[in-house]
Amino acid sequence: MLNRNVANSLNLKLLFVFANYGGLLLLSLTSLFGEWSGMASLGTFYLVLVAPIGMGFIAFQNRKTRNDSKYQKAAFWASALYFAAAPAVIISLILFQN
């Protein structure tokens, strides 16, 4: 990204995007293989209440610059698709829970 003159603010946006998707993965693995805990509940509340606001903000900021570089396009689509991915993961975990 440094060689392609991409803005440094994109690094923080991508960190936030990866952290949210990592949280979804951690939620899935905890639900499938682990024992549910209070920390898992806090993470779920974060993914349901806080993360959509941040991801919407990132998608809104990158809507005009998404064609400037492949990194900005990836940040835009990853943040926009969170609104489909998060409910799909949470609903599938509820439906397929033992």
N, CA, C and O atoms as a MOPAC input file, in Angstrom:
PM7 MOZYME 1SCF
protein

 N      0.82100 1    -1.19000 1     0.00000 1
 C      0.00000 1     0.00000 1     0.00000 1
 C      0.86300 1     1.24900 1     0.00000 1
 O      0.44500 1     2.29400 1    -0.49800 1
 N      2.06100 1     1.14900 1     0.55500 1
 C      2.93700 1     2.31800 1     0.56500 1
 C      3.42500 1     2.66300 1    -0.83300 1
 O      3.55900 1     3.84100 1    -1.16300 1
 N      3.69100 1     1.66000 1    -1.65900 1
 C      4.16900 1     1.90700 1    -3.01000 1
 C      3.09800 1     2.46700 1    -3.92400 1
 O      3.41200 1     3.06400 1    -4.95400 1
 N      1.84500 1     2.28500 1    -3.56500 1
 C      0.73800 1     2.72300 1    -4.42100 1
 C      0.11200 1     4.03700 1    -3.95900 1
 O     -0.91900 1     4.44700 1    -4.49300 1
 N      0.71900 1     4.70500 1    -2.97200 1
 C      0.25600 1     6.00000 1    -2.46300 1
 C     -1.19400 1     5.96500 1    -1.98600 1
 O     -1.99300 1     6.84200 1    -2.31400 1
 N     -1.51200 1     4.94100 1    -1.21100 1
 C     -2.83300 1     4.82900 1    -0.61600 1
 C     -2.80900 1     5.56100 1     0.72200 1
 O     -1.80000 1     5.54200 1     1.42700 1
 N     -3.91300 1     6.20200 1     1.06700 1
 C     -3.97900 1     7.00700 1     2.28400 1
 C     -3.73600 1     6.14900 1     3.52900 1
 O     -4.15400 1     4.99300 1     3.59200 1
 N     -3.05500 1     6.73400 1     4.51600 1
 C     -2.76200 1     6.02000 1     5.75800 1
 C     -4.00900 1     5.77300 1     6.59500 1
 O     -4.03400 1     4.84000 1     7.39700 1
 N     -5.03500 1     6.58300 1     6.42500 1
 C     -6.26100 1     6.37800 1     7.20600 1
 C     -6.94000 1     5.07000 1     6.83000 1
 O     -7.75300 1     4.54700 1     7.59300 1
 N     -6.61300 1     4.54300 1     5.66300 1
 C     -7.19400 1     3.27600 1     5.25400 1
 C     -6.69500 1     2.13200 1     6.11700 1
 O     -7.39300 1     1.13200 1     6.28100 1
 N     -5.49000 1     2.26500 1     6.67600 1
 C     -4.96300 1     1.20900 1     7.55100 1
 C     -5.85700 1     0.99400 1     8.75800 1
 O     -6.13400 1    -0.14900 1     9.12000 1
 N     -6.30900 1     2.05900 1     9.38400 1
 C     -7.19500 1     1.93600 1    10.54900 1
 C     -8.55600 1     1.37700 1    10.15600 1
 O     -9.15600 1     0.60800 1    10.90600 1
 N     -9.03600 1     1.75900 1     8.99300 1
 C    -10.31700 1     1.22900 1     8.53300 1
 C    -10.22200 1    -0.27200 1     8.29300 1
 O    -11.10900 1    -1.02700 1     8.69100 1
 N     -9.14500 1    -0.70200 1     7.64100 1
 C     -8.97200 1    -2.12700 1     7.39100 1
 C     -8.76000 1    -2.89800 1     8.69000 1
 O     -9.21000 1    -4.03800 1     8.80700 1
 N     -8.09000 1    -2.30300 1     9.65700 1
 C     -7.93000 1    -2.94000 1    10.96100 1
 C     -9.29400 1    -3.15800 1    11.61800 1
 O     -9.54800 1    -4.22300 1    12.18100 1
 N    -10.15400 1    -2.16900 1    11.54900 1
 C    -11.50000 1    -2.27600 1    12.11600 1
 C    -12.31500 1    -3.34700 1    11.38700 1
 O    -13.03200 1    -4.12400 1    12.01800 1
 N    -12.20100 1    -3.38500 1    10.06000 1
 C    -12.92400 1    -4.38300 1     9.27000 1
 C    -12.45300 1    -5.78900 1     9.62600 1
 O    -13.27400 1    -6.67500 1     9.86400 1
 N    -11.14200 1    -6.00100 1     9.66400 1
 C    -10.61000 1    -7.32200 1     9.99500 1
 C    -10.94700 1    -7.71900 1    11.42300 1
 O    -11.20000 1    -8.89500 1    11.68800 1
 N    -10.95800 1    -6.77200 1    12.34400 1
 C    -11.31000 1    -7.08200 1    13.72800 1
 C    -12.76400 1    -7.53100 1    13.82900 1
 O    -13.08000 1    -8.44300 1    14.59300 1
 N    -13.64000 1    -6.90200 1    13.07200 1
 C    -15.05300 1    -7.29300 1    13.12100 1
 C    -15.28100 1    -8.66300 1    12.50800 1
 O    -16.03800 1    -9.46400 1    13.05500 1
 N    -14.64300 1    -8.94400 1    11.38500 1
 C    -14.78700 1   -10.26900 1    10.79500 1
 C    -14.11000 1   -11.32800 1    11.65800 1
 O    -14.58700 1   -12.46000 1    11.73600 1
 N    -13.01900 1   -10.97600 1    12.29700 1
 C    -12.38800 1   -11.89400 1    13.24400 1
 C    -13.29400 1   -12.16200 1    14.43600 1
 O    -13.32700 1   -13.27900 1    14.95300 1
 N    -14.02700 1   -11.14700 1    14.87700 1
 C    -14.99900 1   -11.33100 1    15.94800 1
 C    -16.12300 1   -12.27000 1    15.54300 1
 O    -16.58000 1   -13.08400 1    16.34600 1
 N    -16.56800 1   -12.15800 1    14.29700 1
 C    -17.58700 1   -13.10100 1    13.81300 1
 C    -17.05100 1   -14.52500 1    13.78700 1
 O    -17.75700 1   -15.46800 1    14.14500 1
 N    -15.80400 1   -14.67800 1    13.36300 1
 C    -15.19300 1   -16.00500 1    13.35400 1
 C    -15.05900 1   -16.54700 1    14.77300 1
 O    -15.34900 1   -17.71700 1    15.02300 1
 N    -14.62500 1   -15.70900 1    15.68800 1
 C    -14.48400 1   -16.12300 1    17.08000 1
 C    -15.84200 1   -16.47800 1    17.69200 1
 O    -15.94800 1   -17.43600 1    18.45800 1
 N    -16.85700 1   -15.72000 1    17.36000 1
 C    -18.21300 1   -16.02400 1    17.82600 1
 C    -18.66400 1   -17.37200 1    17.29100 1
 O    -19.25100 1   -18.16800 1    18.02400 1
 N    -18.39600 1   -17.63100 1    16.02600 1
 C    -18.79000 1   -18.90800 1    15.42300 1
 C    -18.07000 1   -20.07600 1    16.08300 1
 O    -18.69100 1   -21.08300 1    16.42400 1
 N    -16.77100 1   -19.94000 1    16.26100 1
 C    -16.00300 1   -21.03100 1    16.85500 1
 C    -16.37900 1   -21.26600 1    18.31300 1
 O    -16.41500 1   -22.40900 1    18.76900 1
 N    -16.65700 1   -20.19900 1    19.04000 1
 C    -17.08400 1   -20.34400 1    20.43500 1
 C    -18.43300 1   -21.03600 1    20.51200 1
 O    -18.65000 1   -21.89700 1    21.36500 1
 N    -19.32400 1   -20.66400 1    19.62900 1
 C    -20.65300 1   -21.26100 1    19.64800 1
 C    -20.62100 1   -22.73100 1    19.23800 1
 O    -21.36200 1   -23.54700 1    19.78500 1
 N    -19.76600 1   -23.06700 1    18.28100 1
 C    -19.72900 1   -24.44000 1    17.78500 1
 C    -18.91800 1   -25.38300 1    18.66800 1
 O    -19.32400 1   -26.52400 1    18.89300 1
 N    -17.77600 1   -24.91700 1    19.16900 1
 C    -16.85200 1   -25.82800 1    19.84200 1
 C    -16.59800 1   -25.51300 1    21.31100 1
 O    -16.07400 1   -26.35900 1    22.03500 1
 N    -16.94900 1   -24.34200 1    21.75600 1
 C    -16.60900 1   -23.95300 1    23.11400 1
 C    -17.81700 1   -23.83900 1    24.00600 1
 O    -18.94000 1   -24.18300 1    23.63600 1
 N    -17.54800 1   -23.35000 1    25.17700 1
 C    -18.60900 1   -23.13000 1    26.14100 1
 C    -18.90600 1   -21.63100 1    26.16700 1
 O    -17.99300 1   -20.80800 1    26.23900 1
 N    -20.17600 1   -21.29400 1    26.10800 1
 C    -20.56600 1   -19.89200 1    26.06400 1
 C    -20.22300 1   -19.22500 1    27.38300 1
 O    -20.40900 1   -19.81500 1    28.44700 1
 N    -19.72500 1   -18.00000 1    27.31900 1
 C    -19.30900 1   -17.29600 1    28.52600 1
 C    -19.80900 1   -15.85800 1    28.48200 1
 O    -20.43500 1   -15.41700 1    27.51900 1
 N    -19.51400 1   -15.16100 1    29.54100 1
 C    -19.87700 1   -13.75000 1    29.59400 1
 C    -19.12000 1   -12.92000 1    28.57700 1
 O    -19.66800 1   -11.97200 1    28.01500 1
 N    -17.85800 1   -13.26900 1    28.33500 1
 C    -17.07200 1   -12.54800 1    27.33100 1
 C    -17.63400 1   -12.78400 1    25.93600 1
 O    -17.60900 1   -11.88000 1    25.10200 1
 N    -18.13700 1   -13.97700 1    25.67200 1
 C    -18.75700 1   -14.24800 1    24.37500 1
 C    -20.02400 1   -13.40600 1    24.21300 1
 O    -20.33100 1   -12.93900 1    23.11600 1
 N    -20.74000 1   -13.22200 1    25.29200 1
 C    -21.93500 1   -12.37300 1    25.24100 1
 C    -21.57200 1   -10.92000 1    24.97600 1
 O    -22.23800 1   -10.24700 1    24.18900 1
 N    -20.52000 1   -10.43200 1    25.62600 1
 C    -20.07500 1    -9.05700 1    25.36900 1
 C    -19.62600 1    -8.88000 1    23.93000 1
 O    -19.92600 1    -7.86400 1    23.30300 1
 N    -18.91000 1    -9.86400 1    23.40400 1
 C    -18.49300 1    -9.80000 1    22.00900 1
 C    -19.66600 1    -9.80200 1    21.05700 1
 O    -19.65400 1    -9.10400 1    20.04300 1
 N    -20.68100 1   -10.58400 1    21.38000 1
 C    -21.88200 1   -10.62200 1    20.54700 1
 C    -22.60500 1    -9.28300 1    20.56700 1
 O    -23.05200 1    -8.79900 1    19.52700 1
 N    -22.72100 1    -8.68700 1    21.74400 1
 C    -23.35400 1    -7.37300 1    21.82400 1
 C    -22.57800 1    -6.33800 1    21.03200 1
 O    -23.17600 1    -5.47300 1    20.39100 1
 N    -21.24400 1    -6.41200 1    21.06600 1
 C    -20.42000 1    -5.49800 1    20.27700 1
 C    -20.68600 1    -5.70600 1    18.78300 1
 O    -20.87100 1    -4.74200 1    18.04000 1
 N    -20.70100 1    -6.96900 1    18.34900 1
 C    -20.89000 1    -7.25500 1    16.92600 1
 C    -22.28200 1    -6.87700 1    16.43300 1
 O    -22.46700 1    -6.60100 1    15.24800 1
 N    -23.25300 1    -6.86300 1    17.32800 1
 C    -24.61700 1    -6.53400 1    16.93500 1
 C    -24.90400 1    -5.03700 1    17.06200 1
 O    -25.63500 1    -4.48100 1    16.24200 1
 N    -24.33900 1    -4.37900 1    18.07500 1
 C    -24.69800 1    -2.98600 1    18.33800 1
 C    -23.67300 1    -1.96000 1    17.84900 1
 O    -24.06400 1    -0.92400 1    17.31100 1
 N    -22.38800 1    -2.21700 1    18.01800 1
 C    -21.35600 1    -1.21700 1    17.71700 1
 C    -20.77100 1    -1.40100 1    16.31900 1
 O    -20.59400 1    -0.42900 1    15.58500 1
 N    -20.47500 1    -2.63100 1    15.95800 1
 C    -19.80300 1    -2.89800 1    14.68300 1
 C    -20.59000 1    -2.42100 1    13.46400 1
 O    -19.97800 1    -1.88200 1    12.54200 1
 N    -21.90600 1    -2.58900 1    13.40700 1
 C    -22.62100 1    -2.07900 1    12.22200 1
 C    -22.51000 1    -0.56600 1    12.04400 1
 O    -22.49300 1    -0.07500 1    10.91500 1
 N    -22.43400 1     0.16200 1    13.13500 1
 C    -22.28400 1     1.61600 1    13.03200 1
 C    -20.93100 1     1.95800 1    12.42100 1
 O    -20.84300 1     2.79000 1    11.51900 1
 N    -19.87400 1     1.31000 1    12.91900 1
 C    -18.54300 1     1.55800 1    12.37600 1
 C    -18.39700 1     1.10200 1    10.94100 1
 O    -17.77700 1     1.78900 1    10.13000 1
 N    -18.96000 1    -0.04900 1    10.62000 1
 C    -18.86600 1    -0.54400 1     9.25000 1
 C    -19.68400 1     0.32300 1     8.28800 1
 O    -19.27300 1     0.54200 1     7.14800 1
 N    -20.81000 1     0.80200 1     8.73400 1
 C    -21.58400 1     1.73000 1     7.90600 1
 C    -20.84100 1     3.02700 1     7.66600 1
 O    -20.89100 1     3.58700 1     6.57100 1
 N    -20.15300 1     3.50400 1     8.69100 1
 C    -19.35100 1     4.72200 1     8.55600 1
 C    -18.21900 1     4.51900 1     7.55500 1
 O    -17.95200 1     5.39700 1     6.73500 1
 N    -17.55200 1     3.36700 1     7.61700 1
 C    -16.46000 1     3.07500 1     6.68700 1
 C    -16.99500 1     2.95900 1     5.25800 1
 O    -16.38800 1     3.48200 1     4.32300 1
 N    -18.12100 1     2.28000 1     5.08800 1
 C    -18.71100 1     2.14600 1     3.75000 1
 C    -19.12500 1     3.50600 1     3.21000 1
 O    -18.94400 1     3.78900 1     2.02600 1
 N    -19.67400 1     4.34200 1     4.06800 1
 C    -20.10000 1     5.68000 1     3.63700 1
 C    -18.89900 1     6.53700 1     3.23800 1
 O    -18.96400 1     7.27100 1     2.25100 1
 N    -17.80700 1     6.45100 1     3.99300 1
 C    -16.61800 1     7.22600 1     3.66900 1
 C    -15.95000 1     6.75900 1     2.38100 1
 O    -15.40000 1     7.57500 1     1.64100 1
 N    -15.98800 1     5.47200 1     2.10700 1
 C    -15.29400 1     4.92700 1     0.93300 1
 C    -16.17800 1     4.82100 1    -0.30100 1
 O    -15.73500 1     4.27800 1    -1.31400 1
 N    -17.39400 1     5.31200 1    -0.25600 1
 C    -18.28200 1     5.14000 1    -1.39800 1
 C    -17.80600 1     5.89600 1    -2.62800 1
 O    -18.00300 1     5.42600 1    -3.74900 1
 N    -17.18500 1     7.05500 1    -2.44700 1
 C    -16.71800 1     7.84400 1    -3.58900 1
 C    -15.30800 1     7.47800 1    -4.02100 1
 O    -14.95100 1     7.66700 1    -5.18400 1
 N    -14.50300 1     6.95800 1    -3.10700 1
 C    -13.10700 1     6.65300 1    -3.43700 1
 C    -12.88000 1     5.16500 1    -3.65300 1
 O    -11.73000 1     4.73100 1    -3.71100 1
 N    -13.93500 1     4.37200 1    -3.77400 1
 C    -13.74900 1     2.92500 1    -3.88600 1
 C    -13.07200 1     2.50800 1    -5.17900 1
 O    -12.53600 1     1.40200 1    -5.25200 1
 N    -13.07500 1     3.34600 1    -6.19300 1
 C    -12.42900 1     2.99300 1    -7.45300 1
 C    -11.00600 1     3.53800 1    -7.56400 1
 O    -10.36600 1     3.37400 1    -8.60200 1
 N    -10.50200 1     4.18400 1    -6.50800 1
 C     -9.14800 1     4.72300 1    -6.54500 1
 C     -8.08600 1     3.63300 1    -6.46900 1
 O     -7.07100 1     3.71300 1    -7.16100 1
 N     -8.30200 1     2.62800 1    -5.64800 1
 C     -7.34100 1     1.53200 1    -5.53300 1
 C     -8.09600 1     0.26900 1    -5.14200 1
 O     -9.24700 1     0.31600 1    -4.70800 1
 N     -7.41900 1    -0.85500 1    -5.30700 1
 C     -8.06600 1    -2.12100 1    -4.95800 1
 C     -8.24700 1    -2.25900 1    -3.45100 1
 O     -9.13300 1    -2.98600 1    -3.00200 1
 N     -7.42400 1    -1.57400 1    -2.66600 1
 C     -7.55000 1    -1.63100 1    -1.21100 1
 C     -8.79100 1    -0.87900 1    -0.74600 1
 O     -9.49700 1    -1.33300 1     0.15400 1
 N     -9.05200 1     0.26000 1    -1.35500 1
 C    -10.24400 1     1.00200 1    -0.98600 1
 C    -11.50400 1     0.29800 1    -1.45900 1
 O    -12.54500 1     0.36000 1    -0.80500 1
 N    -11.40200 1    -0.37200 1    -2.60000 1
 C    -12.54000 1    -1.15600 1    -3.07400 1
 C    -12.81200 1    -2.31800 1    -2.12300 1
 O    -13.96400 1    -2.61000 1    -1.80100 1
 N    -11.74400 1    -2.97800 1    -1.67700 1
 C    -11.90600 1    -4.09300 1    -0.74300 1
 C    -12.47600 1    -3.61400 1     0.59100 1
 O    -13.33300 1    -4.28100 1     1.17100 1
 N    -12.01000 1    -2.46600 1     1.08100 1
 C    -12.53800 1    -1.92200 1     2.33700 1
 C    -14.01000 1    -1.56800 1     2.20100 1
 O    -14.79500 1    -1.80700 1     3.11800 1
 N    -14.38600 1    -1.00000 1     1.06300 1
 C    -15.79400 1    -0.64000 1     0.85300 1
 C    -16.67300 1    -1.88300 1     0.83100 1
 O    -17.67500 1    -1.94800 1     1.54300 1
 N    -16.29900 1    -2.88100 1     0.00700 1
 C    -17.14700 1    -4.05800 1    -0.12500 1
 C    -17.17600 1    -4.90200 1     1.14400 1
 O    -18.21300 1    -5.46800 1     1.48700 1
 N    -16.05300 1    -4.99000 1     1.83800 1
 C    -16.03400 1    -5.75700 1     3.08400 1
 C    -16.92200 1    -5.10700 1     4.13900 1
 O    -17.62000 1    -5.79700 1     4.88200 1
 N    -16.89500 1    -3.77500 1     4.20200 1
 C    -17.73600 1    -3.09200 1     5.18200 1
 C    -19.19900 1    -3.09900 1     4.76400 1
 O    -20.08100 1    -3.17200 1     5.61900 1
 N    -19.47100 1    -3.02600 1     3.47700 1
 C    -20.86100 1    -3.05000 1     3.02400 1
 C    -21.46800 1    -4.44800 1     3.17300 1
 O    -22.64400 1    -4.57600 1     3.51500 1
 N    -20.68700 1    -5.48100 1     2.92300 1
 C    -21.20000 1    -6.84500 1     3.01200 1
 C    -21.32600 1    -7.34400 1     4.44300 1
 O    -21.88400 1    -8.41600 1     4.67600 1
 N    -20.81900 1    -6.58700 1     5.39500 1
 C    -20.96700 1    -6.97000 1     6.79600 1
 C    -22.44100 1    -7.01800 1     7.18700 1
 O    -22.83800 1    -7.81100 1     8.04100 1
 N    -23.24300 1    -6.16900 1     6.56200 1
 C    -24.66500 1    -6.11700 1     6.90200 1
 C    -25.41600 1    -7.35400 1     6.42200 1
 O    -26.53500 1    -7.60600 1     6.86700 1
 N    -24.82400 1    -8.11700 1     5.53300 1
 C    -25.39800 1    -9.40000 1     5.13500 1
 C    -24.70400 1   -10.56000 1     5.85400 1
 O    -25.34300 1   -11.55400 1     6.19700 1
 N    -23.40100 1   -10.42700 1     6.07800 1
 C    -22.62700 1   -11.52500 1     6.66900 1
 C    -22.95000 1   -11.72400 1     8.14700 1
 O    -23.13500 1   -12.85800 1     8.59000 1
 N    -23.01800 1   -10.65100 1     8.90400 1
 C    -23.24600 1   -10.77500 1    10.34700 1
 C    -24.60600 1   -11.40500 1    10.66700 1
 O    -24.65500 1   -12.34000 1    11.46700 1
 N    -25.70900 1   -10.93700 1    10.07900 1
 C    -26.97600 1   -11.61900 1    10.37300 1
 C    -26.99700 1   -13.06700 1     9.89300 1
 O    -27.59200 1   -13.92700 1    10.54300 1
 N    -26.35200 1   -13.34200 1     8.76400 1
 C    -26.32600 1   -14.71700 1     8.26000 1
 C    -25.58300 1   -15.63000 1     9.22600 1
 O    -26.03100 1   -16.74600 1     9.49000 1
 N    -24.46300 1   -15.17400 1     9.75200 1
 C    -23.69200 1   -15.98800 1    10.70100 1
 C    -24.47600 1   -16.18700 1    11.99100 1
 O    -24.56400 1   -17.30800 1    12.49400 1
 N    -25.03800 1   -15.13100 1    12.52600 1
 C    -25.75400 1   -15.22100 1    13.79600 1
 C    -27.00600 1   -16.08700 1    13.66900 1
 O    -27.29000 1   -16.89700 1    14.55200 1
 N    -27.75100 1   -15.92200 1    12.58400 1
 C    -28.96500 1   -16.72500 1    12.38700 1
 C    -28.60700 1   -18.19400 1    12.16900 1
 O    -29.28000 1   -19.08000 1    12.69600 1
 N    -27.55400 1   -18.45700 1    11.39700 1
 C    -27.17500 1   -19.85600 1    11.18300 1
 C    -26.68200 1   -20.51200 1    12.47200 1
 O    -26.91300 1   -21.70300 1    12.68300 1
 N    -26.01300 1   -19.76200 1    13.32500 1
 C    -25.59700 1   -20.32300 1    14.60300 1
 C    -26.77400 1   -20.62700 1    15.50600 1
 O    -26.75700 1   -21.61300 1    16.24200 1
 N    -27.79600 1   -19.78800 1    15.45400 1
 C    -28.98400 1   -20.03800 1    16.25600 1
 C    -29.74900 1   -21.25000 1    15.72300 1
 O    -30.22800 1   -22.07600 1    16.49900 1
 N    -29.86200 1   -21.35200 1    14.40200 1
 C    -30.63400 1   -22.44900 1    13.80900 1
 C    -29.94400 1   -23.80100 1    13.95200 1
 O    -30.61200 1   -24.81000 1    14.17500 1
 N    -28.63100 1   -23.83800 1    13.82700 1
 C    -27.90300 1   -25.10700 1    13.85400 1
 C    -27.27600 1   -25.42700 1    15.18800 1
 O    -26.39500 1   -26.28200 1    15.27600 1
 N    -27.71900 1   -24.74900 1    16.22500 1
 C    -27.20800 1   -25.01700 1    17.55800 1
 C    -27.77000 1   -26.33400 1    18.07100 1
 O    -28.94600 1   -26.63600 1    17.86400 1
 N    -26.94200 1   -27.10700 1    18.73200 1
 C    -27.39100 1   -28.42100 1    19.23800 1
 C    -28.27900 1   -28.26300 1    20.43100 1
 O    -28.74900 1   -29.25500 1    20.98700 1

